[in-house]
Amino acid sequence: MKSLRLFLSLALVGLALAAWSGLSAYAHGHGFAEEPGQLGHYTIGHTSYMLTDASRNNRPVYLDVWYPADSWTVNSSTPPALYPLDPYSTNLPVSKSTDWEPLGYDPAFEGIPPSRDGRFPLVMFSPGFDNDSWQQIFVGTRLASHGYVVAVLDHYADCQWAWSPCNDFWTTLYNRPRDVSFAITSLLRMSEDRGQFLHNMIDPERIAASGHSLGGYAAFTLAGGDDEVCDAMEEVLEGEFSLPYPPSTCVPTYPDPRVKVIVPMDGSAWALHYRELARIEVPSLIMGEPGDNWIGLFPDGSSKDFVSRPHAAIGRPDSFRVDVMGANHYTFTNYCDGAKVFLNLGIITPDVYAQWMENWPCTSTGPSPVTVSSADGHLAVTKYTIAFLDLYLNGPDRDPPIDVWILTEKYALTHVPAVQFFENERCKAPLPDKTYFRYRPYQTSSECDVAQKDPVGWFLSQ
């Protein structure tokens, strides 16, 4: 199977390179944007669900769902999509698509009829720790316009607001992938039920798991599993939480075989052993900020292996790494644009707005600054995500020569200055022993670095 995937990948790359001179005319002639990150040809619908998982003490699981629709279903009186800022309380108002559109976000409409073009791929997205689902509007809308059903979770008891319930860190790790799997099951049931709004919308054989930060951990875990949830020590080492762990979290999390590809964004791979990451056998697109931003994250002092570590561990020809230059951890969210929406809705004052924008993660100065614009960062994220999903989930807007060409190092060098793209981590450097791995810190450099697979002290047991 691996040799077949490699053969197909090489064949497609060859096709892309041979045909590149005519791709622009081909793309425009067929009505598709040469850049898959641009708005697709579907109108964007939106709905939401508050689910209840009876198997986990009636745990609530909120979903924002964006889906492909047809342009003829929209007119001047069609209501804009509704995006709750806190779906678990009434302490904050519900924002609308029209609150976000002046900032460059795609227009979406509430409850319009879904397209009946056929069953579409499903993308499950888990936000970062203490993040709400509205922080991923840019992902939900743009992917839906290209023919994907996108479900973004808002995880309960995730410490989002001062009034929100707040689980300990390991309970959060335990719940993340379970929330996603439960939501997949619920959405697939809706798709099979003739009485449901999303009837016949989802292809159960084309499911992706994506997520930001701790949501990226969920994506990795759904693909490769976690032998013991409670063995990661980061929150103890950082002083955020202390031992002992909740006994209920000292259990394994098993992979979900329904997940066919993963797209972690600055994902928390540090919560998984190298061997656990190495078990992942599905195509993966591993995106993140430049490695230099993670100075001092690992106990051994290494600072460039936050995204390269899972890429090196997976080590497959259908696994790719994308570093977005000038980004920081929140470039993969709507967080900083949210400040303007909160100001316009009267939730915060101009003084609070100024403080929001002048401090991390929205500032362009100081440690881990963000120097890529929100629009450019989001375009890079969606462009690579859509090209990857189109190729490996057979998306409706797929254009194999273009999609394959984008997923090459040469394309990044010549077309996307904000991105360093890595097809592999192969490089030459002596390894102290088998507990280390090699990785490439920069695409354009011959430099080769090494780091510990599982940094000493990072896990309760090696």
C-alpha positions as CSV (number, residue, x, y, z in Angstrom):
1,M,0.0,0.0,0.0
2,K,2.8,2.4,0.9
3,S,4.6,1.7,-2.4
4,L,1.4,2.3,-4.3
5,R,0.8,5.6,-2.6
6,L,4.4,6.6,-3.4
7,F,4.0,5.6,-7.0
8,L,0.8,7.6,-7.3
9,S,2.3,10.7,-5.6
10,L,5.3,10.6,-7.9
11,A,3.2,10.1,-11.0
12,L,1.0,13.1,-10.1
13,V,4.0,15.3,-9.4
14,G,5.4,14.4,-12.8
15,L,2.0,15.2,-14.4
16,A,1.9,18.5,-12.6
17,L,5.4,19.6,-13.6
18,A,4.9,18.5,-17.2
19,A,1.6,20.4,-17.5
20,W,2.4,23.5,-15.5
21,S,2.9,25.8,-18.5
22,G,-0.8,25.4,-19.4
23,L,-2.3,25.4,-16.0
24,S,-3.4,29.0,-15.8
25,A,-5.4,28.8,-19.0
26,Y,-6.8,25.4,-18.0
27,A,-7.9,26.7,-14.6
28,H,-9.5,29.9,-15.9
29,G,-11.1,28.1,-18.8
30,H,-12.8,25.7,-16.3
31,G,-14.1,28.4,-14.0
32,F,-11.8,27.5,-11.1
33,A,-9.4,29.8,-9.3
34,E,-5.8,28.9,-9.8
35,E,-5.4,29.5,-6.1
36,P,-7.6,27.0,-4.2
37,G,-7.5,29.3,-1.1
38,Q,-9.7,31.8,-3.0
39,L,-13.5,31.7,-2.6
40,G,-15.0,28.6,-4.2
41,H,-18.1,28.3,-6.4
42,Y,-20.5,27.2,-3.7
43,T,-22.7,29.6,-1.7
44,I,-22.1,29.1,2.1
45,G,-24.8,27.9,4.4
46,H,-24.6,27.7,8.2
47,T,-26.4,25.9,11.0
48,S,-25.6,24.9,14.5
49,Y,-26.3,22.1,17.0
50,M,-26.2,21.6,20.7
51,L,-25.6,17.9,21.1
52,T,-25.6,15.8,24.3
53,D,-23.3,12.8,24.8
54,A,-25.2,10.6,27.3
55,S,-22.2,8.2,27.6
56,R,-20.2,11.0,29.3
57,N,-22.6,12.3,31.9
58,N,-24.7,14.2,29.3
59,R,-21.8,16.3,28.3
60,P,-22.9,19.1,25.9
61,V,-21.1,19.4,22.5
62,Y,-21.8,22.5,20.5
63,L,-21.2,22.5,16.7
64,D,-21.1,25.3,14.2
65,V,-21.6,23.7,10.8
66,W,-20.9,25.3,7.4
67,Y,-22.0,23.5,4.3
68,P,-22.1,24.0,0.5
69,A,-25.3,25.6,-0.9
70,D,-26.5,26.9,-4.2
71,S,-26.6,30.6,-5.2
72,W,-30.3,30.5,-6.2
73,T,-31.3,29.8,-2.6
74,V,-30.2,33.3,-1.5
75,N,-31.9,36.6,-2.1
76,S,-31.9,40.1,-0.5
77,S,-34.0,38.9,2.5
78,T,-31.9,35.8,3.3
79,P,-30.7,36.0,6.9
80,P,-27.0,36.1,7.6
81,A,-25.3,33.2,9.4
82,L,-25.4,33.5,13.2
83,Y,-22.2,32.9,15.2
84,P,-22.7,32.7,19.0
85,L,-19.7,34.2,20.9
86,D,-20.4,31.9,23.8
87,P,-22.9,29.1,23.0
88,Y,-23.0,27.8,26.6
89,S,-24.3,31.1,28.1
90,T,-26.2,34.2,27.3
91,N,-23.5,36.5,28.7
92,L,-22.4,37.5,25.2
93,P,-24.5,38.4,22.1
94,V,-24.7,36.3,18.9
95,S,-22.6,37.8,16.1
96,K,-23.7,37.7,12.5
97,S,-21.8,37.0,9.3
98,T,-22.4,40.6,8.4
99,D,-20.3,41.6,11.5
100,W,-17.3,39.8,10.0
101,E,-17.7,40.4,6.3
102,P,-16.3,44.0,6.5
103,L,-13.0,42.4,7.8
104,G,-12.8,40.2,4.7
105,Y,-14.6,37.1,5.8
106,D,-16.8,35.2,3.4
107,P,-20.6,35.8,3.5
108,A,-22.6,32.9,4.9
109,F,-26.3,32.5,5.3
110,E,-28.3,30.9,8.1
111,G,-30.3,27.8,7.4
112,I,-30.5,27.9,3.6
113,P,-31.1,24.6,1.8
114,P,-27.9,22.5,1.4
115,S,-26.7,21.8,-2.1
116,R,-27.9,18.4,-3.5
117,D,-24.9,17.9,-5.7
118,G,-24.1,14.8,-3.8
119,R,-22.5,13.7,-0.6
120,F,-19.6,15.9,0.5
121,P,-16.4,15.3,2.5
122,L,-16.7,16.2,6.2
123,V,-14.0,18.2,8.0
124,M,-14.1,18.1,11.8
125,F,-12.3,21.1,13.5
126,S,-11.3,21.3,17.1
127,P,-10.2,24.7,18.3
128,G,-7.4,25.4,20.7
129,F,-7.6,25.3,24.5
130,D,-10.0,28.1,25.9
131,N,-10.9,29.0,22.3
132,D,-14.5,29.3,21.0
133,S,-15.8,28.0,17.6
134,W,-16.1,31.6,16.3
135,Q,-12.3,31.8,16.1
136,Q,-12.4,29.4,13.1
137,I,-15.0,31.2,11.0
138,F,-12.4,31.7,8.2
139,V,-11.8,28.0,7.9
140,G,-15.4,27.0,8.1
141,T,-16.6,29.4,5.4
142,R,-13.8,29.1,2.9
143,L,-13.8,25.3,3.0
144,A,-17.5,25.1,2.6
145,S,-17.3,27.3,-0.5
146,H,-15.2,24.5,-2.0
147,G,-17.6,21.8,-1.3
148,Y,-16.9,20.6,2.3
149,V,-19.2,20.2,5.2
150,V,-17.2,21.8,8.1
151,A,-18.1,21.2,11.7
152,V,-16.2,23.3,14.3
153,L,-16.7,22.3,17.9
154,D,-16.9,24.5,20.9
155,H,-15.6,22.4,23.7
156,Y,-17.5,22.6,27.0
157,A,-15.7,23.5,30.3
158,D,-12.7,24.7,28.3
159,C,-12.1,27.9,30.4
160,Q,-13.1,30.2,27.6
161,W,-14.5,33.0,29.7
162,A,-14.4,34.1,33.4
163,W,-17.8,32.6,33.9
164,S,-17.1,29.3,31.9
165,P,-16.6,26.0,33.6
166,C,-12.9,25.0,33.6
167,N,-11.7,21.4,33.5
168,D,-8.2,20.5,34.5
169,F,-5.8,20.1,31.6
170,W,-5.8,16.3,31.4
171,T,-9.5,16.1,31.5
172,T,-9.5,18.4,28.6
173,L,-7.0,16.2,26.7
174,Y,-9.3,13.2,27.5
175,N,-12.4,14.9,26.2
176,R,-11.0,16.5,23.0
177,P,-10.9,13.5,20.7
178,R,-14.0,12.0,22.3
179,D,-16.0,15.1,21.6
180,V,-14.9,14.9,17.9
181,S,-15.7,11.2,17.6
182,F,-19.1,11.7,19.2
183,A,-19.8,14.6,16.8
184,I,-18.8,12.5,13.8
185,T,-21.3,9.8,14.9
186,S,-24.0,12.4,15.4
187,L,-23.5,14.1,12.0
188,L,-23.4,10.8,10.1
189,R,-26.7,9.8,11.7
190,M,-28.2,13.1,10.6
191,S,-26.9,12.5,7.1
192,E,-28.7,9.1,7.0
193,D,-31.9,10.4,8.5
194,R,-34.4,11.6,5.9
195,G,-36.0,13.9,8.4
196,Q,-32.8,15.8,9.2
197,F,-31.7,19.0,7.7
198,L,-28.3,17.6,6.7
199,H,-29.8,14.4,5.1
200,N,-27.5,12.8,2.5
201,M,-24.9,15.6,2.8
202,I,-21.9,13.7,4.2
203,D,-19.8,11.0,2.7
204,P,-18.8,8.7,5.6
205,E,-15.7,7.5,3.7
206,R,-14.2,11.1,3.3
207,I,-13.7,12.5,6.8
208,A,-10.8,14.8,7.9
209,A,-9.8,15.7,11.4
210,S,-8.3,19.2,11.8
211,G,-7.7,21.4,14.7
212,H,-5.6,24.3,16.2
213,S,-3.3,23.8,19.2
214,L,-4.9,21.4,21.6
215,G,-7.4,20.7,18.7
216,G,-4.3,19.6,16.7
217,Y,-3.6,17.1,19.5
218,A,-7.1,15.7,18.9
219,A,-6.4,15.3,15.2
220,F,-3.1,13.5,15.8
221,T,-4.8,11.3,18.4
222,L,-7.7,10.4,16.3
223,A,-5.3,9.1,13.7
224,G,-2.7,7.4,15.9
225,G,-4.1,7.1,19.4
226,D,-2.6,8.1,22.8
227,D,-1.5,5.1,24.9
228,E,-2.0,7.1,28.2
229,V,-3.6,10.5,28.2
230,C,-2.2,11.6,31.6
231,D,1.5,11.0,30.8
232,A,2.3,14.5,29.4
233,M,4.0,16.8,31.8
234,E,4.0,20.2,30.0
235,E,1.4,21.8,32.2
236,V,3.2,20.7,35.3
237,L,6.5,21.9,34.0
238,E,5.0,25.3,33.1
239,G,3.4,25.6,36.5
240,E,-0.2,25.8,35.2
241,F,-1.4,22.6,36.9
242,S,0.0,20.3,39.5
243,L,0.0,16.6,40.2
244,P,-1.7,14.2,40.9
245,Y,-3.5,13.6,37.7
246,P,-7.2,12.8,37.7
247,P,-7.3,8.9,37.7
248,S,-10.0,9.0,35.0
249,T,-7.5,10.4,32.5
250,C,-4.9,7.7,33.0
251,V,-6.4,5.6,30.2
252,P,-5.7,5.2,26.5
253,T,-7.5,7.0,23.6
254,Y,-7.9,4.9,20.6
255,P,-7.8,6.0,16.9
256,D,-11.0,6.6,15.1
257,P,-10.8,4.6,11.8
258,R,-13.3,6.9,10.2
259,V,-10.7,9.7,10.0
260,K,-9.0,9.4,6.6
261,V,-6.7,12.5,6.7
262,I,-5.5,15.0,9.3
263,V,-4.7,18.7,9.2
264,P,-3.3,19.9,12.6
265,M,-2.5,23.6,12.8
266,D,0.2,24.4,15.3
267,G,-1.0,21.2,16.9
268,S,0.0,20.1,20.4
269,A,2.1,17.1,19.3
270,W,4.2,17.6,22.5
271,A,1.4,15.7,24.4
272,L,2.2,12.5,22.4
273,H,5.2,10.3,22.4
274,Y,7.2,10.1,19.2
275,R,6.2,6.4,18.9
276,E,2.6,7.4,19.1
277,L,3.0,9.9,16.3
278,A,4.9,7.4,14.2
279,R,1.8,5.1,14.2
280,I,-0.1,7.6,12.1
281,E,-0.9,6.0,8.7
282,V,-3.2,8.5,7.0
283,P,-2.2,11.5,4.9
284,S,-1.3,14.5,7.0
285,L,-0.8,18.2,6.4
286,I,1.1,19.6,9.5
287,M,0.9,23.4,9.6
288,G,2.4,25.8,12.1
289,E,4.3,28.9,12.9
290,P,8.1,29.2,12.4
291,G,10.0,26.9,14.7
292,D,12.1,29.8,16.1
293,N,9.0,31.0,17.9
294,W,9.1,28.1,20.3
295,I,12.2,29.1,22.1
296,G,12.6,27.2,25.4
297,L,9.4,25.1,24.9
298,F,11.2,21.8,25.2
299,P,13.3,20.9,28.4
300,D,16.4,20.1,26.3
301,G,16.5,23.7,25.0
302,S,15.5,22.9,21.4
303,S,13.4,25.5,19.8
304,K,12.7,24.5,16.2
305,D,11.0,21.1,16.4
306,F,7.4,21.9,17.4
307,V,6.0,21.1,13.9
308,S,8.9,19.1,12.5
309,R,8.8,16.5,15.3
310,P,5.4,15.0,14.2
311,H,6.4,15.4,10.6
312,A,9.6,13.4,11.1
313,A,7.8,10.8,13.2
314,I,5.1,10.2,10.6
315,G,7.7,10.1,7.8
316,R,5.3,9.2,4.9
317,P,5.4,10.4,1.3
318,D,1.8,11.7,1.8
319,S,2.7,13.7,4.9
320,F,3.7,17.4,4.4
321,R,4.8,20.3,6.7
322,V,3.9,23.9,6.1
323,D,5.6,26.7,8.2
324,V,3.8,30.0,7.8
325,M,6.5,32.7,8.1
326,G,5.6,35.8,10.2
327,A,2.9,33.8,11.9
328,N,2.4,33.1,15.6
329,H,0.1,30.7,17.4
330,Y,-3.0,32.7,16.8
331,T,-2.5,33.3,13.1
332,F,-4.5,30.1,12.7
333,T,-7.6,31.7,14.3
334,N,-9.9,34.7,14.0
335,Y,-8.8,35.9,17.5
336,C,-7.3,39.2,16.6
337,D,-10.0,40.1,14.1
338,G,-12.5,39.3,16.8
339,A,-11.3,42.4,18.7
340,K,-12.9,44.6,16.1
341,V,-16.1,42.7,16.1
342,F,-16.3,42.9,19.9
343,L,-15.7,46.6,19.7
344,N,-18.4,47.2,17.0
345,L,-20.9,45.1,19.0
346,G,-20.2,47.2,22.1
347,I,-18.8,44.3,24.1
348,I,-15.5,46.0,24.8
349,T,-14.4,49.7,25.0
350,P,-12.0,51.4,22.7
351,D,-9.4,51.2,25.5
352,V,-9.8,47.5,25.9
353,Y,-9.7,47.1,22.1
354,A,-6.4,49.0,22.0
355,Q,-4.9,46.7,24.7
356,W,-6.2,43.7,22.9
357,M,-4.4,44.7,19.7
358,E,-1.2,46.0,21.4
359,N,-0.4,42.8,23.3
360,W,0.4,39.2,22.4
361,P,-0.7,37.5,20.2
362,C,-1.9,40.4,18.1
363,T,1.1,42.7,18.3
364,S,3.8,42.9,15.6
365,T,6.5,43.5,18.2
366,G,8.0,41.7,21.2
367,P,8.4,37.9,21.6
368,S,6.6,35.7,19.0
369,P,5.3,38.7,17.0
370,V,2.9,38.3,14.1
371,T,4.1,40.1,11.0
372,V,2.0,38.4,8.4
373,S,-1.4,40.0,7.9
374,S,-4.5,38.2,9.0
375,A,-5.7,38.0,5.4
376,D,-2.4,36.6,4.1
377,G,-2.1,34.2,6.9
378,H,-5.6,32.9,6.5
379,L,-5.1,32.6,2.7
380,A,-2.0,30.5,3.2
381,V,-3.8,28.2,5.7
382,T,-6.9,27.7,3.5
383,K,-5.0,27.4,0.3
384,Y,-2.8,24.5,1.5
385,T,-5.7,22.9,3.4
386,I,-8.0,22.9,0.4
387,A,-5.3,21.7,-2.1
388,F,-4.4,18.9,0.4
389,L,-8.0,17.9,1.0
390,D,-9.0,18.1,-2.6
391,L,-6.1,15.7,-3.4
392,Y,-6.7,13.1,-0.6
393,L,-10.4,13.4,-0.1
394,N,-11.4,13.9,-3.7
395,G,-13.0,17.3,-3.1
396,P,-15.6,18.7,-5.5
397,D,-13.3,21.5,-6.6
398,R,-10.3,19.2,-7.1
399,D,-7.9,20.0,-9.8
400,P,-5.1,17.3,-9.4
401,P,-2.3,19.0,-11.5
402,I,-2.7,22.2,-9.5
403,D,-3.3,20.6,-6.1
404,V,-0.2,18.4,-6.5
405,W,1.9,21.3,-7.8
406,I,1.0,23.4,-4.7
407,L,2.1,20.5,-2.4
408,T,5.7,20.8,-3.5
409,E,8.7,22.8,-2.1
410,K,9.3,24.4,-5.5
411,Y,5.8,25.9,-5.6
412,A,6.3,27.6,-2.2
413,L,9.6,29.0,-3.3
414,T,8.2,30.5,-6.4
415,H,4.6,31.4,-5.4
416,V,4.2,31.8,-1.7
417,P,6.9,33.8,0.1
418,A,5.0,33.5,3.4
419,V,5.4,29.7,3.4
420,Q,8.2,27.2,3.8
421,F,7.1,23.8,2.6
422,F,8.7,20.5,3.5
423,E,8.0,17.2,1.7
424,N,10.3,15.3,4.2
425,E,12.8,15.9,7.0
426,R,15.6,13.9,5.3
427,C,18.9,15.6,6.0
428,K,22.4,14.6,7.2
429,A,23.5,15.1,10.8
430,P,25.0,12.6,13.3
431,L,22.6,11.3,15.9
432,P,23.8,10.9,19.5
433,D,21.7,7.7,19.7
434,K,18.3,6.3,18.7
435,T,16.4,8.6,21.1
436,Y,17.1,11.5,18.7
437,F,15.7,12.5,15.3
438,R,16.8,14.7,12.4
439,Y,14.8,17.6,11.0
440,R,15.2,20.5,8.6
441,P,14.8,23.9,10.3
442,Y,14.5,25.8,7.0
443,Q,13.4,24.8,3.5
444,T,16.1,26.8,1.7
445,S,19.0,25.8,4.0
446,S,21.3,22.8,4.0
447,E,21.3,23.0,7.8
448,C,20.2,19.8,9.6
449,D,19.3,19.8,13.3
450,V,18.6,17.0,15.8
451,A,16.4,16.8,18.8
452,Q,15.2,14.3,21.3
453,K,12.2,12.2,20.2
454,D,10.8,12.4,23.8
455,P,12.7,15.1,25.7
456,V,13.8,13.9,29.1
457,G,11.3,14.9,31.8
458,W,8.6,15.6,29.3
459,F,6.6,12.5,30.1
460,L,5.9,10.6,33.3
461,S,7.5,7.5,31.6
462,Q,9.7,7.1,28.5
